[in-house]
Amino acid sequence: MVRENLGIRDAIMQAPENQAYSKAGIEPLFTAPKAARLVIVGQAPGLATQEAGRPWDDRSGDRLREWLGMNRSTFYDSDLLAILPMDFYYPGKGKSGDLPPRKGFAAKWHPQILAQLPEVRLTLLVGRYAQDYYLAKSKRSNLTETVAHYQDYLPDYFPLVHPSPLNQRWLKQHPWFEQEVVPDLQKLVQAILK
């Protein structure tokens, strides 16, 4: 996997709020190669991906790569893709799934990392947490409406529903997403990564 600026990685690991992870030998899970043209902002690593040390290396990642029309090699081994979750560490288990990303994490670290990625042409906002942060007041009343109006956020952002298997019901209720949105996404990604 392509590595990013080690200075920022070290700063993240040394930050007081991340010391418990660092002491346990857990590194922040993100990638930010300087030549990245595409950024994927998700929520936070799941436990399996945190333990594997590879973002999106699970069933959600399989679906996301399918939506992008991208193979694993391009996703993991090229320097064209940056992956910046809203939190770089697994936040733990809650009552009905994983806990949300920690508040303030993205606000502290994303601007520093993105400032070092001058070639970025598009940022994919995967799920509500990413859309709440990056779209703030311009997002629609709910995630479905925001995703349905994805063209309103281009050329900078492309909002997506989370590709989790838990969202299978949403995908069945909204067939337009895979019929209309995904093909547009694939064309855009192919043009950017040429």
C-alpha positions as CSV (number, residue, x, y, z in Angstrom):
1,M,0.0,0.0,0.0
2,V,1.2,3.5,-0.8
3,R,2.4,5.4,2.2
4,E,1.8,9.1,2.9
5,N,3.7,11.8,4.6
6,L,5.2,10.1,7.7
7,G,5.3,13.4,9.7
8,I,1.5,13.6,9.8
9,R,1.2,9.9,10.6
10,D,3.6,10.4,13.5
11,A,1.8,13.5,14.7
12,I,-1.5,11.6,14.7
13,M,0.0,8.7,16.7
14,Q,1.6,11.1,19.2
15,A,-1.6,13.2,19.8
16,P,-3.0,12.7,23.3
17,E,-6.4,11.6,22.1
18,N,-4.8,8.7,20.2
19,Q,-2.4,7.5,22.8
20,A,-4.5,4.5,23.8
21,Y,-4.3,3.2,20.3
22,S,-0.6,4.0,19.9
23,K,0.2,2.2,23.1
24,A,-1.7,-0.8,21.9
25,G,0.3,-0.8,18.7
26,I,-2.6,0.3,16.5
27,E,-1.6,2.7,13.7
28,P,-4.0,5.2,12.2
29,L,-5.8,3.7,9.1
30,F,-5.6,6.1,6.2
31,T,-3.7,6.6,3.0
32,A,-2.7,9.9,1.4
33,P,-0.2,9.6,-1.5
34,K,0.9,13.0,-2.7
35,A,-0.2,12.2,-6.3
36,A,-3.8,11.2,-5.3
37,R,-6.5,12.5,-7.7
38,L,-9.4,10.9,-5.9
39,V,-10.2,11.0,-2.1
40,I,-12.6,8.6,-0.4
41,V,-14.0,9.9,2.9
42,G,-15.8,7.2,4.9
43,Q,-16.8,7.0,8.5
44,A,-14.2,5.0,10.5
45,P,-12.5,1.7,10.1
46,G,-14.4,-1.4,11.2
47,L,-12.7,-3.8,13.6
48,A,-11.8,-6.2,10.9
49,T,-10.2,-3.6,8.7
50,Q,-8.4,-2.1,11.7
51,E,-6.9,-5.5,12.6
52,A,-6.0,-6.1,9.0
53,G,-4.4,-2.7,8.6
54,R,-6.1,-2.1,5.3
55,P,-9.0,0.3,4.8
56,W,-12.1,-1.0,3.1
57,D,-10.7,-4.6,3.1
58,D,-14.1,-6.1,3.8
59,R,-17.5,-6.7,2.2
60,S,-18.2,-3.0,2.2
61,G,-15.0,-2.4,0.4
62,D,-15.8,-5.0,-2.2
63,R,-19.1,-3.3,-3.0
64,L,-17.4,0.2,-3.0
65,R,-14.7,-1.0,-5.5
66,E,-17.6,-2.5,-7.6
67,W,-19.4,0.9,-7.6
68,L,-16.1,2.6,-8.6
69,G,-15.4,0.1,-11.4
70,M,-12.0,-0.4,-9.7
71,N,-9.9,-3.5,-9.1
72,R,-8.1,-4.2,-5.8
73,S,-4.7,-3.4,-7.3
74,T,-5.7,0.1,-8.4
75,F,-7.5,0.7,-5.1
76,Y,-4.6,-0.4,-2.9
77,D,-1.4,-0.2,-4.9
78,S,-1.7,2.9,-7.0
79,D,-0.8,6.4,-5.9
80,L,-4.0,7.8,-7.4
81,L,-6.3,7.3,-4.4
82,A,-6.3,8.7,-0.9
83,I,-8.5,7.2,1.8
84,L,-9.4,9.5,4.7
85,P,-12.0,8.2,7.1
86,M,-13.7,10.6,9.5
87,D,-11.7,8.9,12.2
88,F,-8.6,6.8,11.5
89,Y,-9.2,4.4,14.3
90,Y,-12.0,1.8,15.1
91,P,-14.3,3.7,17.5
92,G,-15.7,0.6,19.3
93,K,-19.0,-1.2,19.4
94,G,-22.3,0.5,20.3
95,K,-25.7,-0.8,21.0
96,S,-26.7,-1.1,17.3
97,G,-23.4,-1.4,15.5
98,D,-20.1,0.5,15.5
99,L,-19.8,3.8,17.4
100,P,-19.6,6.9,15.3
101,P,-16.3,8.6,14.5
102,R,-15.0,10.8,17.3
103,K,-16.1,14.4,17.0
104,G,-13.4,16.8,15.9
105,F,-11.1,14.2,14.5
106,A,-11.6,15.0,10.9
107,A,-11.6,18.8,11.6
108,K,-8.2,18.4,13.2
109,W,-6.4,16.1,10.7
110,H,-8.1,16.3,7.3
111,P,-7.1,19.9,6.4
112,Q,-3.5,19.2,7.2
113,I,-3.5,16.1,5.0
114,L,-5.5,17.5,2.1
115,A,-3.2,20.5,2.0
116,Q,-0.5,18.0,0.9
117,L,-2.6,16.5,-1.9
118,P,-2.4,19.1,-4.7
119,E,-3.7,16.8,-7.5
120,V,-7.1,15.9,-6.0
121,R,-9.9,16.3,-8.5
122,L,-12.8,14.7,-6.7
123,T,-13.8,13.7,-3.1
124,L,-16.3,10.9,-2.6
125,L,-18.3,11.3,0.6
126,V,-19.4,7.9,1.7
127,G,-22.2,7.9,4.2
128,R,-23.8,10.5,6.5
129,Y,-20.8,11.4,8.7
130,A,-18.7,12.4,5.7
131,Q,-21.6,14.3,4.1
132,D,-22.5,16.1,7.4
133,Y,-18.9,17.3,7.7
134,Y,-18.0,18.2,4.1
135,L,-21.4,19.4,2.8
136,A,-22.5,21.1,6.1
137,K,-25.3,23.5,5.1
138,S,-25.5,22.5,1.5
139,K,-26.7,18.9,2.1
140,R,-30.3,18.0,1.6
141,S,-32.8,17.1,4.3
142,N,-31.6,13.5,4.4
143,L,-28.9,11.2,3.0
144,T,-31.2,9.8,0.2
145,E,-32.0,13.3,-1.1
146,T,-28.3,14.3,-0.9
147,V,-27.3,11.2,-2.9
148,A,-30.1,11.6,-5.4
149,H,-28.9,15.2,-6.1
150,Y,-25.2,14.2,-6.3
151,Q,-24.8,16.4,-9.4
152,D,-25.4,19.5,-7.3
153,Y,-22.1,18.8,-5.5
154,L,-19.9,18.2,-8.5
155,P,-17.1,18.9,-9.5
156,D,-15.7,18.8,-5.9
157,Y,-17.8,16.2,-4.1
158,F,-19.8,13.0,-4.9
159,P,-22.0,11.9,-2.1
160,L,-22.7,8.1,-1.8
161,V,-24.6,5.8,0.5
162,H,-22.4,3.6,2.6
163,P,-21.8,0.3,0.8
164,S,-22.3,-1.8,3.9
165,P,-24.2,-5.0,3.6
166,L,-26.5,-3.5,6.2
167,N,-27.7,-1.1,3.5
168,Q,-29.0,-3.8,1.2
169,R,-32.6,-2.8,2.1
170,W,-31.9,0.9,1.1
171,L,-30.4,-0.3,-2.2
172,K,-33.5,-2.4,-3.0
173,Q,-35.8,0.6,-2.1
174,H,-33.8,2.9,-4.3
175,P,-32.9,1.1,-7.5
176,W,-32.1,4.4,-9.2
177,F,-28.8,4.5,-7.3
178,E,-27.2,1.4,-9.0
179,Q,-29.0,2.1,-12.3
180,E,-28.2,5.8,-12.7
181,V,-25.7,7.1,-10.0
182,V,-23.2,4.2,-10.1
183,P,-22.7,4.4,-13.9
184,D,-22.1,8.2,-13.7
185,L,-19.7,7.6,-10.8
186,Q,-17.7,5.0,-12.8
187,K,-17.4,7.3,-15.8
188,L,-16.2,10.1,-13.7
189,V,-13.7,7.9,-11.8
190,Q,-12.3,6.5,-15.0
191,A,-11.8,9.9,-16.5
192,I,-10.0,11.2,-13.3
193,L,-7.7,8.2,-13.0
194,K,-6.6,8.1,-16.7
